[in-house]
Amino acid sequence: MIGTFINVAAIIIGSFLGILIGQRFSTKLRETVIAGLGLFTLGYGLMTFLETANPLVPLGGLLIGALLGEWWKVEEGLQNIGGFLKRLVVRGEKEQEAPSKFVEGFVTASLVFLIGPMAILGAIQDGLTGNFEMLTIKAILDGFASIAFASSLGIGVIFSALTILVYQGGIALMSGLFSQYFSEAMVTEMTAAGGLILIAISLSSLLAIKKIRTGSFLPGLLVTPLIVLMLERFFGA
């Protein structure tokens, strides 16, 4: 849960900065900072992957997970969740009018901060191992994003921190309940697979080098520890 609290604090601080001084940040400065964060995320993802004891395990988990992700349409599911949240929040607005600036800020920020693999991956890692490094990286990204959002959309962005608290905190708590069933090897290889997903996020969203359907790889986080479990049970690996 510590990582979630850090994430919430970063959004609140970033939102206040956006309201107070956000207009002073040029587009070029924002793009350069995001690129720097993208390079760091790429390096962190690679470093995380290199902790694997058997590279074939996260590779197999990621490939099988990708097949399942496309079959289950995980990427589209995440987008549908975003659409549902937006309709849920704006349904009180008059249909003939555009949503208020407050609502627009809340919805836009919530969708960006929630609908993505890093929120799920970081919360799972935090819940299973207590390691909140990944959520700290996400907090920095969200903090800079909230500056940009709040500078144009106002105070509604701050309240998106509540959705982060409920969503990521809930995932972390649920993961903590199942942590006793995960061996050290299962956590290590799942984290390595997560490192590959982080690399995909960096290349797709932050550095914008190539569009990757990163959501489709999320089932790999479940498949990878199952592969380790099978190897431990049947081959004593």
Secondary structure, 3 states (H helix, E strand, C coil): CHHHHHHHHHHHHHHHHHHHHHHHCCHHHHHHHHHHHHHHHHHHHHHHHCCCCCCHHHHHHHHHHHHHHHHHCHHHHHHHHHHHHHHHHHCCCCCCCCCCHHHHHHHHHHHHHHCCHHHHHHHHHHHHHCCCHHHHHHHHHHHHHHHHHHHHHHHHHHHHHHHHHHHHHHHHHHHHHHHHHCCHHHHHHHHHHHHHHHHHHHHHHHCCCCCCCHHHHCCHHHHHHHHHHHHHHHCCC
